Structure formats: structure tokens, C-alpha cells
Amino acid sequence: MDMRLLLPFLEYKLDRVLKMYFKNSSCILLLSLFLLAACNEEKKEFMTPKPDEPVLDVNVDEYSLNGKVLGKTQDVFLSDDIRIVPLDSEFEKMRPQFYEKKANLRIRFSEDVYYSVFYKILITAAFWGIQPVRYTIGPNSSNVYTFDIREKLRNVEWKDEWANSCFRVLVERNELISVLESDNNDVIPNQELINDSFYRASKLECTRNYMNLSVLFPTKNADSKYRLVYYVTDSILPKVYDLKDEADLLNLFESVRKDENLQTKKDNDLINIFVRDSVGKVMTLDKVEPLIKNLTRLGYQFNFAYLSF
């Protein structure tokens, strides 16, 4: 977090210095080497295994724990299992280290790794109670993010059976896929569910307490980078907005959260990130990382979700 706040300042100061001393090539070279060395030291420090902080390195070809190659990344992508068996086995061996010594896990993901691989690795770690997890995406290790599923569980509302039931009702898979894959922001309702009186009643009851604010990455609308979805009270179908960039998305986030009619929702401070990828339709982390970076910078709580085919 400190480095993330410091880097823009360093970049600004470097820009001022370069403009002032652009005729002095030796000064420019010295400053460049200084910042490069600082970034390389940070990267080296983050990726160096320590007794209490194992390091998992994930690139597009393979994944390794403390330098030991565990498997091919493509196998993780193609697997139907949400947990990764080779990683599962290693985490089980290291369980005393995580529980008794309170070891922390650090992960570096290459930016070309698929989102589904990223998601499965985080879930495998969460299964073994390895929380929080610190991770980076791509070569810029100054952006260190934290994944901690306990933050969600600390909210007592999400422990309630009714809350979890509402999450399933408001995130009905076929309807969500319809929203994700439509050419525009029109929602194609699941008519069979819409005609189900119990489903309608459950959904209307859920929208009184939850809005399920979610960000999706549309797969067909080339003009839109993000699709924002949420429910208002007594609505059967969600509101859907297409956004062209992060600025539009963040502005809409703020508008939604400041809406007096939505401030009483129990999940007002939570954003869901839904991604769907498979062979022929993949989402790499370099497309998702700008969203993670902005939500982290603004202090939002967010969940990762993965829609398999």
C-alpha cells in the first residue's frame, strides 16, 4: 500500500527532474538506474521465499511453489475442479507452517495468466485457511494486492442462510450469462423462472435487502469494457449499464452507492467481479488488473467470482 502511494509521487518528481535537467544525460541515466534498482529490489524482496512467507509463482506455462514446479498452468485452466490437486497436496503438507507459525503466502501472477487459473489458486488457498494472501500481477510488483475471504465472513449478514439464499437467487446462472453475453445491455429473462411464483416472490424479497452490485466483462459488445449490474427494491430484472472505461465505471459506482434508496442494502459496500472464460473465450489478468487496482485504491470491498461453461 505504501509503495502504491509512493510511486505516483516518484514518477511526478522524476518528470520534473527530467524536464529541468533534460540536457544532462548522465543525471537522467543515474536517476533511471536508481528507480530501476529500487523496483528490482522490491520485486526481488517480494519473490524471495522466507520461512514464514512461501512464494507461489504462476506464469502462462507452469506454476511453482518456492521454486518447485508443481504442474502446467494449462492443466489448471482445463480442469473442471475448482481446487488444484498438486497445490492442494503441497498446502496440506505445509498446514502446520500456516497454522502454527502463521505463515503468509505470496503469489506472483504473470499478466497473461487466465482469470480462471487466478481464481482457482485463490480458492485453493482459502480452502486451507491460508489468509490473507498477498499477490502481484505482471512485472510491476509495487502493486501488491491482498485477498482475504475472511473479510466477507466477518460480515454477520453473509453468514445467514437467508443471505446466501439471496445471493443464489440474485445470481441466477443462466440470467447472468445472458447479461454477460448479450450484444447490448438488454436483459433476456429466463421466462420459466419468471413464471415461477416462488422464484418471483423470493427475488422480490431479496431485492429489499440486497442489490448484488456486480461488474462483468461483456464478451460480445466491443464498444464496452465493463457491464455494471445491480437490483433495486422490488425488481425482477436487474439494471444493466455498459461502460467504456474505468472512469465511467467508477463514477457510476459512486452514484449507486450514494443513492439513498440503495444505502440501506446489506451489501452496499460490496462489489462482485464476475468473469467467464474457456477455450476460445479467455480473460487474461492484464484486462482485470486495472479494475482490481482502482477498487483497491478507493477502498472498496470486492469478491471474485468465476462462471464456468
N, C-alpha and C positions, 0 to 999 in steps of 0.2 A: 504493500500500500504506500509506504514512504517513497519507494523508488518511482512508483507510478505518478505521484505528485511532484517529484523532483525533476523527472525527465523533461516535461514541458518547459520548466524554468531553465534547465541547462541548454535545451535547444534554442530558447529565446536568447539567452546570454551568448551562445555561440554565434547566432545570427548577427547580433550586434557587434561582436568582436570581428567577425569576418568582414562586415561592411566597413569597419573602422580601419582594419589592417589588411585589406584585400591585396595590397601591394607587397605585403611581407609574406612570401610563400613559406619561409621557414617557420613563422609563427602559426600559420594555418596548419602546416604539417604537424607541428608539436601538439596543437590543440586536438587535431583529429586523432593522433595516436593516443593522446591521453584519454579521450572519450571511448575510443575503441578498446583500449586496455581495461577501462572501468567496466564496460559492458561485458567483455570477455571474462573478467574476473567474476562478475555476478553470475554469468551463465555457468562457469566452471564450479562456483560455490554451490549453486542450486543442484547441479547434476552429480556432485561428488557424494557417493554413499557414506553415510555416517552410521554408527551403531544404533542410534535412536531414530534415524530417518532413512529408510530404504528408498532407492530410486528406481522407478519404472520408466523405461524409455520405449516409446511407441512410434514407429515410423511406418511408412506405407508397405514395407516388406516384412518386418518382423517386430516382435516386442520382447524386451529383455528386462530382468529384474536383477539389479546390482551387477550388471554385465553378463549375466547368464541368459542366453537366448532360450525363450520358452516355447515359441511357436511362430507360425506365419500369420500375419495380420489378415490376409485374405481369408484364412480359415475361420477367424473370428467373425468376419463380415458375412460369410456364407452360412454360418451355423444358425440353427433355429433356437438354440439355447440362449437364454438371457445372461447366464453366468458362464464364464470362460474356464473350462476344466483345468488346463495346465496352471493357470493363475490361481484358481481355487485351491489346488493342491499345495502350491507354494505358500499361500496365505495361511492355510491350515497349519503348515509346519512352523510358520512364524507367529502363530497365535500368542504364545507366551510373551514374545517380544512386544506385540502390540498391546496386550492387556496388562502385563505386569510392569513393563518398562515404559509404557505409554509412548511407544514409537509412533512417529508420524510418517506418512507416505507422501513422497513427492513424485510427480509424473510430468514427463515432457512429451507432448504430442506434436508430431510434425503437422504442418498446416494442411497437408494433402491426405491426412487420415480421414476416413469416413465417420460421419456423426454416429452411426450405429455402433461402431467399434468403440468410440469415445464413451458412449452411453453404457455399453455392456461392461466396460472396465470399471467405471464409477459404481455401477450397481454391484459388481462382484466384490469390490472393496467394502461397500456399505453392508453387504450380507455378513461379512466377518467383523463388522463393527469398527472398521478402520476409518475413523472420522476424527477430525476433519482431514481432507485430502487437499494438498496444495498442488496446483498444476499450471503449466505454461502451454501455450500454443504457438508453434513456429519458433524461429530463431531469436525473437526478441523476448528474452527471459525476464526482462524488467517488469513485464505484465504478469504477475503471479496471482492466480485466482484461487479461491477456496470453495470446495464443495463439502457441505456438511448437512446430511439429511436430518440430523438431529434438530436443526433449526425449525424444520417443518413439524417434527413430532413434539416440540416444546409448546406449540400452539394447541391447547387442550381441545379446541373445536375439531381439529383434524383427527383426534383420537376417537371421536364419537362415531358410532356406527352410522348414524344418520348423515353425518358429513361425508363419510366415504361413499355412502349410497348416492348422495347428491353428485359427487364427483363422477361416478359411473353414469348417472343419468344425463348430466350435462355434457359429458364427453362420450356420447354415443358414437361408436367407432365409424359406422357407415356414414353417419351425418357429417362427422368431422372430415372424413376422406372426401366427401362431396364438396365441402367447403374448401378443402385444400387443393383439389384438382379441377375445380370449375374454371372456365375461361375468364369469368368476371366474379364480382362479389355477391352474386345471387346465390341463395341457399336452396338446394334441391331437397325438399323434405322427404324423409322416409315415411311414405304415406301409410304403410302398415302400422308403424309406431304412432303416427299422428292420430290414427283412428282408434288406437287402444286407449280406452278411458282411464285405465290405471296409470299408464305411462304419462298421459296428459296431466293427470292430477298430480303425479309425483314431480313432474317437471315444473309445473306451476308453483308447487310448494317449495321446491328447491330454489327457484329464482327469487323467492322472497328473502333468502339469506345469503345466496352465493351468486356471483356474476361470472366466475370462471374466465377471468381475463387471460387471453391466450394469444401468442404470436405464432403464426405459421409461415412457412416459406412456400408460396404458390408455385406449382410445378409447370403451369401452362401459360400464365399471364406474364409475358416477357416485359411488360411495362411496369410491373410492380415487383418490388423487392421483398415486401412484407405484407402479410394479411393479418389484421387485428380482429379478434372475435371476442364478444362478451354478451352476457344476457342482462336484460333489465327485468325488473319485477313483473310477474305475470306474463312473461313472453314464452311462447312455444319455440320460436326460431330465434337464433342469435342475431345481433347486429354485426355486420361484417364491413370492414373498411380496407381498401387497398392503399398501400403507402409506397412511395417511390424511393425513399431514403430514410436514414436513421433520424434525421431532423424532424421529418413529418411524423415518424413513429413516436418519438419521444414527446413531441407536442401533444399528440393525441393521448398518450399515456397520462400526461398531466391533466388534460381536460377531463378524462374519465375519472381520475382519482379525486378531482375537485368537484365533481358533480355531487350535489347534496343528496340526490336520490340514491347514489351508489356508496356514499361514505359509511353507511351503516352495514354494508355487506361484511360478512365474517372473513372473506378472503380479499378484502380491499387492498391489502399490502402485498399480495402475491401474484406473480405473473408466471404462466405456464409457457414453456417453449416446446412446440411440437414440430418434429422433423420426421419425414418419411423417406427412406432411401432403400434401394435394392439394385440389382444388376440393371444397368441401363438408366437408372434414375438415382444418382448418388448426390449426397450433400457433403462436401468436404468442410473441414473445420475453419478454413480461411473465410468461408461465407458466413459462418455462425459467430466467429470470434468478435467481430465489431459489435454485435448485439450484446454479447456477454460483457465486453469491455464497458459499454455505455451503461448497462444496467448496474454493473458493479460500481462504477464511478458515481452514479446517482443514488446508490444505497438501496436499490430495490431488492426484495427477496424474489427468487425465481426457482422454478422446478424444471428439470429436464424431462421430456417425455419422448418416446420413440414409437412410431406407428409402423409395425411390420406389415408386409404384404401378405 
